[in-house]
Amino acid sequence: MTQEDHSSFIKTPQQLIVVVLLAFLVPIIGILLLVTLVLNRPSADPAALSPEAITARIRPVGRVEFGAAGGAAAGPRSGEEIVKSACAACHQAGVANAPRIGDNAAWAPRIKTGLKGLLADAIKGLGAMPPRGGVPDLSDDDLARAIVYMANQSGGNLKEPAAPAAKK
C-alpha cells in the first residue's frame, strides 16, 4: 500500500492565521445576526393607514393639463425665449427633418421666401410640424420673433417685427 500525499489549501503561516480567525469570527457574526433577527420584531407604521398616506400612495404618476403653462410669462416674449421653450425641441436636433438652427444650407431656401412665407408655413404647420409649432397660444408676432431669431442664427438677415403697442 502506498501512501498518497495530501495537499492543503493552507500553504503559509499567514493563511493559517486568517483561517483560524475566520473560524472564530464567522460563527460569532452568524449568532449575532440570528439574535437580532429574533429580538427585533417588525412593526407597521401607524400613519400608513391614514387617508393622506393612502392618497399619496395611489395618486396618478402624471397629470394632463390643458391651456397655457402656469409659469408662462405674461406679455410679449423675445424670439430667443420662444425658441428655447418651444422650437428648440425639434430645430436644435433636426427632428423629423426640421432645419437645424445654425444650418445655413438648410435654412437658405426657406429664408428666400421671406418672413411672410416662413410665418405662413409656421401658422398652418409644415411637414411634421404642427400649426404654430405645437403652441396654439403663440400670437403671430411671437411666432414671427421666433422665426426671425432662428433664421438669423442660420445665416439670415430678417428684421424682427415691432412689438405691439401696449393697450391701456
Secondary structure as the mmCIF struct_conf table of DSSP 4:
data_model
#
loop_
_struct_conf.conf_type_id
_struct_conf.id
_struct_conf.beg_label_comp_id
_struct_conf.beg_label_asym_id
_struct_conf.beg_label_seq_id
_struct_conf.end_label_comp_id
_struct_conf.end_label_asym_id
_struct_conf.end_label_seq_id
HELX_LH_PP_P HELX_LH_PP_P1 GLN A 3 HIS A 6
BEND BEND1 PHE A 9 PHE A 9
BEND BEND2 THR A 12 THR A 12
HELX_RH_AL_P HELX_RH_AL_P1 PRO A 13 LEU A 39
HELX_RH_3T_P HELX_RH_3T_P1 PRO A 46 LEU A 49
BEND BEND3 SER A 50 SER A 50
HELX_RH_AL_P HELX_RH_AL_P2 PRO A 51 ILE A 58
BEND BEND4 ARG A 59 ARG A 59
BEND BEND5 VAL A 61 VAL A 61
BEND BEND6 GLY A 67 ALA A 68
TURN_TY1_P TURN_TY1_P1 GLY A 70 GLY A 71
HELX_LH_PP_P HELX_LH_PP_P2 ALA A 72 ALA A 73
BEND BEND7 ALA A 74 GLY A 75
HELX_RH_AL_P HELX_RH_AL_P3 GLY A 79 ILE A 82
HELX_RH_PI_P HELX_RH_PI_P1 VAL A 83 CYS A 87
HELX_RH_AL_P HELX_RH_AL_P4 ALA A 88 HIS A 91
TURN_TY1_P TURN_TY1_P2 GLN A 92 GLY A 94
HELX_RH_3T_P HELX_RH_3T_P2 VAL A 95 ASN A 97
HELX_LH_PP_P HELX_LH_PP_P3 ALA A 98 ARG A 100
TURN_TY1_P TURN_TY1_P3 ILE A 101 GLY A 102
HELX_RH_AL_P HELX_RH_AL_P5 ASN A 104 LYS A 112
TURN_TY1_P TURN_TY1_P4 THR A 113 THR A 113
HELX_RH_AL_P HELX_RH_AL_P6 GLY A 114 LYS A 124
STRN STRN1 LEU A 126 LEU A 126
TURN_TY1_P TURN_TY1_P5 GLY A 127 ALA A 128
STRN STRN2 MET A 129 MET A 129
HELX_LH_PP_P HELX_LH_PP_P4 PRO A 130 PRO A 130
HELX_RH_3T_P HELX_RH_3T_P3 PRO A 131 GLY A 134
TURN_TY1_P TURN_TY1_P6 PRO A 136 ASP A 137
HELX_RH_AL_P HELX_RH_AL_P7 ASP A 140 GLN A 153
TURN_TY1_P TURN_TY1_P7 SER A 154 GLY A 155
HELX_LH_PP_P HELX_LH_PP_P5 LEU A 158 LYS A 167
#
